[in-house]
Amino acid sequence: MKVLKVLAVCITVLAMSTLTMAGTLEDVRAKGWIQAGVNGSLFGFGKADDKGVWRGLDVDSARAVSVAVFGSPDKLKFTPLTAKTRFTALQSGEIDVLFRNCTQTLSRDTALGLDFAVVNYYDGQGFLIPKKLGVKSAKELDGATVCVLPGTTTEMNVADYFRTNGMKMNPVVIEDTAELAKAFFAGRCDCLTSDASQLAGTRAVAPNPDDYMILPDIISKEPLAPAVRHGDNQWKDIVNYSVLAMINAEELGITSKNVDEMLKSKNPKIQRFLGVTKGNGKALGLDEKFAYNIIKMVGNYGEIFERNVGVNTQLGIERGLNALWTDGGLMYSPPFK
Amino acid sequence: MNTINNKNSEDISFWYDPDKRSILYQIGAACLFAFVAWYLISNTMANLERQSIATGFGFLHKEAAFEIGESLIEYSAADRYARALSVGFLNTLLVSFIGIILTVILGTFLGVARLSKNWLINKCATGYIELFQDIPILLQLFFWYAFFYEMLPSPREALSPFNGLFLCNRGLIFGIPQAHPVYKYMAMAILIAVIIMFLLKKWAQKRQDLTGKAFPVFYTSIALILGLPFVSWLIGGAPTEMSVPVLKGFNFKGGLTISPEFAALLLGLVLYTAAFVAEVVRAGIQSVNKGQTEAAMAIGLKPGQLLNLIILPQALRVIIPPLTSQMLNLTKNSSLAVAIGYPDFVSVAGTAINQTGQAIEGVLLIMIVYLIFSLSTSAFMNWYNKKMAIIER
């Protein structure tokens, strides 16, 4: 079944190979929308709600790019992708940009022919475990059966972690996220491993969320970043600064509610950022008001974080590493000038 | 005659000579195929290079760095991709091999039951065939897998009908004899017994042809197969030490484990394919004319001889070709293992593709492996088919 999918993608690669690729920006402008690859089943990052509206941190980041290019957050078509098919879809030109909680790594950046834009979520791999096992630390997991999602860095991370600590593990690898969660909740595995944000999402849909806990150990660095095809620098800049605009806005104290008042601000940084003083838009090949539009229509980074994954949502994730650098986190935007 | 022929071939122009024309068409088709192949390959290579995507099979020598749930050979995350893929290859081979054997046995049994004059047996077999033929195999796999992990208890509450055997959602775990050199000799003894059996059968056939005296090959063979290994076990010092599974920490240590994934896959494949094999067997038996049975009985053959000498040789001619195709189906369907977490070749290759990003090479490997499985199965079955074909006199 999945073989067929991979095969289909391969054939697409062959078919696409006949097209000469112009810059993605021209392509996107010509067709009138951006084809964005998203997760499709990850609550809080990329999932359609019960009315069919796409929601999530990754989806909102993609909307920011749509606003930057078209001045509207809805010039988007979403392609739900599995962990296995996502890169091939981008390589083959099936999608224009990949916003699918995707970890930036050296080999993906090089051998896979991708380019990563700025990180929009700092994550790390952890373990979800039933409380009744009485395990307090990942170091006690020797001999455990571990449910793992295939086709991610997770498989390698967890193998590395057990090897480094001289422990044995027995992986159960099931392709489908929902099927894997079902097997885990039925007790097929002692623990489930994935990025901590995904574990929070899985725990939220457990038959009884209070029976499960996420272990405090974080065993890997998972900088999740949007990806574009290698070698298209202009398109990468646009994706990059669309996300950075949301981070910069939070730092400057600009929100979707006060952005109109901020237009009158005397602060030269804010004037440049919102396009009152012109220059930034032209440099990127975009409208001078692109940053203003993003904040007005999508919001700043803090707003999209709280709306999708923050403490008041079902996921209940603290800002942590994803706070601004001024608040002890890692979110940091270069100056917009 | 000769002159007319010569004259004709001179008269017909090049374009209207069917022989020459067909050669021309074939050359044209071959050229077209070669051009399309060259175009696709060269274009893909150029584009892969332009996007700086790695190509080639060099990744096979890199460290795999991921674990695999079950393996027939020693494997750890420190091994190379080539070894990880061999683990997947052997897992596919294991489930297909055992699956095919069980399917043929169950299918034959069901096919015969379907023809039974006993109303109950007949209807049960018919019901089974209709039910399992009509439900998609993927659903059946999900059903059996969910059945195993939902119904069975956790390792700490494992069912243990008798000492040394445990049943839980980690699988069926049972004690096996502790490793000892004598078991190697026992395996060799079995091999020797099989060879002797084969020679014995030839000799008995020859003797019967010459003298008309039958030799009890069947009982001697059973005695050989059981006796030789037993004797070598006695000579080797008759070791009785067992590796008994013990619950340690999260799981059982020692003994042998049959995982729920393997069991679900095997069960699903066998039950599904056996329904088709049953119909093939029924068709084969029904293709033998009833007069053959009556004639055989009239010359006084026993029921066993009737089946072995009259019915089966004729039915097998009809059974073998479609049976081969069912065997191939089973092997190919085993790739659905990815859905229920059994680490078969497709599952392992999928992980390799994702970690290295070399989808084209990975899919190529998958295709080659299934081609090897299928071609060797059909080669064996074609050989068997030729052997079974009735020699016309």
Chai-1 contact restraints between the chains, C-beta under 6 A:
chainA,res_idxA,chainB,res_idxB,connection_type,confidence,min_distance_angstrom,max_distance_angstrom,comment,restraint_id
A,K2,B,V338,contact,1.0,0.0,6.0,A-B,restraint_1
A,V3,B,V346,contact,1.0,0.0,6.0,A-B,restraint_2
A,V6,B,A359,contact,1.0,0.0,6.0,A-B,restraint_3
A,V6,B,V363,contact,1.0,0.0,6.0,A-B,restraint_4
A,L7,B,V363,contact,1.0,0.0,6.0,A-B,restraint_5
A,C10,B,I360,contact,1.0,0.0,6.0,A-B,restraint_6
A,C10,B,V363,contact,1.0,0.0,6.0,A-B,restraint_7
A,L14,B,L40,contact,1.0,0.0,6.0,A-B,restraint_8
A,L14,B,T44,contact,1.0,0.0,6.0,A-B,restraint_9
A,S17,B,N43,contact,1.0,0.0,6.0,A-B,restraint_10
A,S17,B,T44,contact,1.0,0.0,6.0,A-B,restraint_11
A,S17,B,N47,contact,1.0,0.0,6.0,A-B,restraint_12
A,K84,B,N354,contact,1.0,0.0,6.0,A-B,restraint_13
A,F87,B,G357,contact,1.0,0.0,6.0,A-B,restraint_14
A,T88,B,A359,contact,1.0,0.0,6.0,A-B,restraint_15
A,A111,B,A54,contact,1.0,0.0,6.0,A-B,restraint_16
A,A111,B,G357,contact,1.0,0.0,6.0,A-B,restraint_17
A,L112,B,G357,contact,1.0,0.0,6.0,A-B,restraint_18
A,G113,B,Q51,contact,1.0,0.0,6.0,A-B,restraint_19
A,G113,B,S52,contact,1.0,0.0,6.0,A-B,restraint_20
A,G113,B,I53,contact,1.0,0.0,6.0,A-B,restraint_21
A,G143,B,G249,contact,1.0,0.0,6.0,A-B,restraint_22
A,G143,B,F250,contact,1.0,0.0,6.0,A-B,restraint_23
A,G143,B,N251,contact,1.0,0.0,6.0,A-B,restraint_24
A,A144,B,F250,contact,1.0,0.0,6.0,A-B,restraint_25
A,P150,B,T351,contact,1.0,0.0,6.0,A-B,restraint_26
A,G151,B,N354,contact,1.0,0.0,6.0,A-B,restraint_27
A,E155,B,F66,contact,1.0,0.0,6.0,A-B,restraint_28
A,M156,B,A65,contact,1.0,0.0,6.0,A-B,restraint_29
A,M156,B,F66,contact,1.0,0.0,6.0,A-B,restraint_30
A,A159,B,A65,contact,1.0,0.0,6.0,A-B,restraint_31
A,A159,B,F66,contact,1.0,0.0,6.0,A-B,restraint_32
A,A159,B,E67,contact,1.0,0.0,6.0,A-B,restraint_33
A,A159,B,A77,contact,1.0,0.0,6.0,A-B,restraint_34
A,R163,B,A77,contact,1.0,0.0,6.0,A-B,restraint_35
A,P171,B,E67,contact,1.0,0.0,6.0,A-B,restraint_36
A,P171,B,G69,contact,1.0,0.0,6.0,A-B,restraint_37
A,V172,B,G69,contact,1.0,0.0,6.0,A-B,restraint_38
A,V172,B,G341,contact,1.0,0.0,6.0,A-B,restraint_39
A,V173,B,G341,contact,1.0,0.0,6.0,A-B,restraint_40
A,I174,B,G341,contact,1.0,0.0,6.0,A-B,restraint_41
A,E175,B,V338,contact,1.0,0.0,6.0,A-B,restraint_42
A,A183,B,Y149,contact,1.0,0.0,6.0,A-B,restraint_43
A,A186,B,Y149,contact,1.0,0.0,6.0,A-B,restraint_44
A,A186,B,E150,contact,1.0,0.0,6.0,A-B,restraint_45
A,G187,B,S154,contact,1.0,0.0,6.0,A-B,restraint_46
A,G187,B,N169,contact,1.0,0.0,6.0,A-B,restraint_47
A,R188,B,Y149,contact,1.0,0.0,6.0,A-B,restraint_48
A,R188,B,N169,contact,1.0,0.0,6.0,A-B,restraint_49
A,D190,B,F250,contact,1.0,0.0,6.0,A-B,restraint_50
A,H230,B,Q51,contact,1.0,0.0,6.0,A-B,restraint_51
A,H230,B,S52,contact,1.0,0.0,6.0,A-B,restraint_52
